[in-house]
Amino acid sequence: MNLNMNRREFLASSGALVVSTLLPDVPAIAATQASRHALKPDQLSSYISINQDGSAVGWVGKVDMGQGTDIGWIRIIAEELDLHPDRVSMVQGHTEETVDQGGASGSTGVWRAGAALRNAAAEARRTLLDMAAAKLGVAADQLAVTDGVVSVKGTPGKKVSYGELIGGKHFDVQMEWNKHYGNTLLVTGKAKPKSPSEYKLIGKPGARRRDIAPKLFGTAENMVDVKVPGMLHGRVIRPPIAGAVPVAVDEASVKDIPGVKVVWQKGFIGLVAPREWDAVRAAQKLKITWSEVKPPFPKQKDIYAHIRQAKVMKRDDEQNTGNVEAAFAGAAKIVEATYEWPFQSHAPIAPACGVADIRADSAALWTGGQKPHHCREGIALMFNLHEEKIKVMSMVGPGSYGRNDSGDTTMDAAVLSKAVGKPVRVQGMRHDGTQWDPKAPASVHTSRAAIDKDGKVTAWHFETKGFSRREFFRDEGTPEHTLAGQLMGWPLKPTWLWGPPSESYAFASRKLASESIGPLLDRASPLRTSHFRDPGGPQIHFAVESFMDELAVATNTDAVEFRLKYLAHKGDLAVVKTVAEKANWKPHVGARKQTRGEVFVGQGLAYSVRGQTRVAVIAEVEVNRNTGRVWARRFYVAHDCGQVIAPELLRQTLEAQIVQTASRALYEEVKFDNKNVTSVDWNSYPILDMKDAPESIDITLIDHPEMAPFGGGEATCRPIAAALANAIFDATGARLRQVPFVPEKVKAGWA
Amino acid sequence: MATRIELNVNGKAHTVEVEPDMPLLYALRDDLGMKEPRFGCGLAQCGACTVLMNGNPVRSCVTRVDSVGAAKITTLAGIGTAEKPHKVQAAFIEEQVPQCGYCLNGWVMTSVALLDKNPRPTDTQIRDALSGLKCRCGTHLSIMRAVKRAAQA
């Protein structure tokens, strides 16, 4: 075993910047850094290191966005190393310190990066035991580890700690790398990770997050708090009519505001000022003449007709089993329904913030985005820089649930910084987060089923058509997938992607297809579509699970019984059975229209699968008989994501996920006219208010310690809207086939 | 024109030289270097910028800095510390409330003001007092648990 003592090559880019802001709880990093191997995906030192005091650091090219993913990684590492979890810390999402593991993406943090870290930690333990065996003069299998102290079994006095063995130096151990970067990166060592029967920590209660107390005392470092010496404040100005570009700029209109510098490059216009408030008021005051353009959008009321008639850019015939047409031809009854979902905004709690320092041959960026390595790729292309000369640090910003406005804002800051030759911080105004963020796609879904004379569903045909979930890519890895890039002339390069549902209904014949349509505006559009938490999932499964409820009624079957009759996967059956028991589900057919005082009350079931995570939900609603207001009062959830790592944190993640998705189902719709998006703030894009928050959410976790931890960050987004729609149907008899379920629509449904 | 304005923040006197119509938020963040409050909307629609002015919650993003006068401003950092947390801070930690945590300031400061006036609020009173604040992560249930815990502390 050789220890690599070579100083890791640090890049001499914008070196004055405050890296310490990123490494708040890793006191021994500096000592450790000196001997670190060059950052390579096949090196153990890229994932695990041991400090002089015997504590451990995990290094990961992903980012926790506030769900405690880091605590999941810490538990996995601590478990394999036999170290107390308080003695493990993480460095996340820093391009110079961590391998490209894809950033926060697709709920793969604990699953995919967790697998790599688990193997790395097991390999680290094996290496340390070999070192201890040599030092203590016994075979490695004669050793035991307790909280980082290796001792000889039966002779506990003969011992040596991890810190004494390697502390302050790095491992020089090569691992087998699967040659993938991003989400699927995996490394494997000689060591075999623990079997679940040996777990002391995984799946056990007691996990606590470390970022919470600093957030409560105003000491946590958020993206918006990053300050760099010499930094200017920037703002970007968007056109009143989408697609318009500046044709004249009257810089005299802001000459009385100190230090303002206007940056106008092709379609991009912004400005900087030494003081933030000056940048804000200058951006409001700057007189710009915009090009005359034809209003690009259809009327809002025509959006679903537009989708139906739009040219199909790509059709995916995902499944065609049995003989669907023959089943329909011979059907005793055919059920058909159409469902619609509007554009939705990430509406982050604050508009995104980014800081960029773009130099002639190097760059440093701080981003609230989820994918720092992709940010680096985009910056390299935009400014013709080598990736090795760019460092990008992910910071916790104002939330992130996919491709929100962070990537655009970071690029805006970069364009301004390059133009003025100084570091620039941009935080958008409210409309930048709501009006101009990438949108979750609007879509229409048609579902039909054939029922035979015995009331059996013999065929199901599902067609979904929508704007692509990657018209604007999931990351800012190329300039055309940023607003600034598009405004500077990089042409849009959409990927056509819309998706099929994920479920296990074992109808004899099944046909599933999805179609993507093109953008409404091909340049810097406020209705460009991209990833928002569980991209496409809420839309498509709203349609599928509402339809299954309709089929249950059409076949005179209770909704739970219908699922148990047709679902094939035993995990799916388990979540449905579990949630029905927890909610005390009373079998019934059709709408019960039960009333209590001035409200209708009802229950609705929905289930879905995302990857290998299975969820069933029962919603209990109250619908006001006078106003049509829906209160999603209670939810019952059965959740199976394989192995549970930290039950409390998973519960919190699910609870908040349900509230966020209930908000999307009940209230959220991006408004627009033919010129622009008109949802610009919280009044024009309302979300769930405390008065409407559920009273309780009852969560049952079905733990499979023998499986991988498949991820819980998104799967529960899928069934929420349908569970609510089905509950509203049970309560009122109104079948809502279009989101959001605002009072006037609900009331119209039963009137 | 920039003007000298005196501010009393967390019991300390400060002088800033700023445009008089600038919102208080920018003085607190940019001139006094505070991490809380935060900009969320600039329109008094979300509460991320909430501070207490003589004990009452106000939205600092729409409060002109020259309108503050001698009023006592309290920010999140002014209500308690890790060593001596306010009961609302302690309860929010105990309930592990925040996810991204960006909006937290508004919920905590508004809850502090609520419990000052009404130490034993009902669920409906809590919901009413916190109505209008925004949380995009959807942590509303844990916020309710935390405020109820603080009320019992």
Boltz contact constraints between the chains, C-beta under 6 A:
constraints:
  - contact:
      token1: [A, 66]
      token2: [B, 99]
      max_distance: 6.0
  - contact:
      token1: [A, 66]
      token2: [B, 100]
      max_distance: 6.0
  - contact:
      token1: [A, 209]
      token2: [B, 96]
      max_distance: 6.0
  - contact:
      token1: [A, 212]
      token2: [B, 93]
      max_distance: 6.0
  - contact:
      token1: [A, 212]
      token2: [B, 96]
      max_distance: 6.0
  - contact:
      token1: [A, 212]
      token2: [B, 98]
      max_distance: 6.0
  - contact:
      token1: [A, 213]
      token2: [B, 93]
      max_distance: 6.0
  - contact:
      token1: [A, 215]
      token2: [B, 98]
      max_distance: 6.0
  - contact:
      token1: [A, 215]
      token2: [B, 101]
      max_distance: 6.0
  - contact:
      token1: [A, 215]
      token2: [B, 104]
      max_distance: 6.0
  - contact:
      token1: [A, 216]
      token2: [B, 89]
      max_distance: 6.0
  - contact:
      token1: [A, 216]
      token2: [B, 92]
      max_distance: 6.0
  - contact:
      token1: [A, 216]
      token2: [B, 93]
      max_distance: 6.0
  - contact:
      token1: [A, 217]
      token2: [B, 82]
      max_distance: 6.0
  - contact:
      token1: [A, 218]
      token2: [B, 35]
      max_distance: 6.0
  - contact:
      token1: [A, 218]
      token2: [B, 36]
      max_distance: 6.0
  - contact:
      token1: [A, 218]
      token2: [B, 76]
      max_distance: 6.0
  - contact:
      token1: [A, 218]
      token2: [B, 77]
      max_distance: 6.0
  - contact:
      token1: [A, 225]
      token2: [B, 35]
      max_distance: 6.0
  - contact:
      token1: [A, 276]
      token2: [B, 26]
      max_distance: 6.0
  - contact:
      token1: [A, 276]
      token2: [B, 30]
      max_distance: 6.0
  - contact:
      token1: [A, 277]
      token2: [B, 22]
      max_distance: 6.0
  - contact:
      token1: [A, 277]
      token2: [B, 26]
      max_distance: 6.0
  - contact:
      token1: [A, 349]
      token2: [B, 40]
      max_distance: 6.0
  - contact:
      token1: [A, 349]
      token2: [B, 102]
      max_distance: 6.0
  - contact:
      token1: [A, 349]
      token2: [B, 103]
      max_distance: 6.0
  - contact:
      token1: [A, 349]
      token2: [B, 136]
      max_distance: 6.0
  - contact:
      token1: [A, 350]
      token2: [B, 39]
      max_distance: 6.0
  - contact:
      token1: [A, 350]
      token2: [B, 40]
      max_distance: 6.0
  - contact:
      token1: [A, 350]
      token2: [B, 102]
      max_distance: 6.0
  - contact:
      token1: [A, 398]
      token2: [B, 102]
      max_distance: 6.0
  - contact:
      token1: [A, 399]
      token2: [B, 100]
      max_distance: 6.0
  - contact:
      token1: [A, 399]
      token2: [B, 136]
      max_distance: 6.0
  - contact:
      token1: [A, 399]
      token2: [B, 137]
      max_distance: 6.0
  - contact:
      token1: [A, 430]
      token2: [B, 41]
      max_distance: 6.0
  - contact:
      token1: [A, 430]
      token2: [B, 42]
      max_distance: 6.0
  - contact:
      token1: [A, 430]
      token2: [B, 43]
      max_distance: 6.0
  - contact:
      token1: [A, 655]
      token2: [B, 141]
      max_distance: 6.0
  - contact:
      token1: [A, 656]
      token2: [B, 99]
      max_distance: 6.0
  - contact:
      token1: [A, 656]
      token2: [B, 137]
      max_distance: 6.0
  - contact:
      token1: [A, 656]
      token2: [B, 138]
      max_distance: 6.0
  - contact:
      token1: [A, 656]
      token2: [B, 139]
      max_distance: 6.0
  - contact:
      token1: [A, 659]
      token2: [B, 138]
      max_distance: 6.0
  - contact:
      token1: [A, 659]
      token2: [B, 140]
      max_distance: 6.0
  - contact:
      token1: [A, 660]
      token2: [B, 138]
      max_distance: 6.0
  - contact:
      token1: [A, 681]
      token2: [B, 43]
      max_distance: 6.0
  - contact:
      token1: [A, 681]
      token2: [B, 45]
      max_distance: 6.0
  - contact:
      token1: [A, 682]
      token2: [B, 45]
      max_distance: 6.0
  - contact:
      token1: [A, 682]
      token2: [B, 46]
      max_distance: 6.0
  - contact:
      token1: [A, 689]
      token2: [B, 131]
      max_distance: 6.0
  - contact:
      token1: [A, 690]
      token2: [B, 127]
      max_distance: 6.0
  - contact:
      token1: [A, 690]
      token2: [B, 130]
      max_distance: 6.0
  - contact:
      token1: [A, 690]
      token2: [B, 131]
      max_distance: 6.0
  - contact:
      token1: [A, 690]
      token2: [B, 140]
      max_distance: 6.0
  - contact:
      token1: [A, 691]
      token2: [B, 127]
      max_distance: 6.0
  - contact:
      token1: [A, 691]
      token2: [B, 131]
      max_distance: 6.0
  - contact:
      token1: [A, 693]
      token2: [B, 140]
      max_distance: 6.0
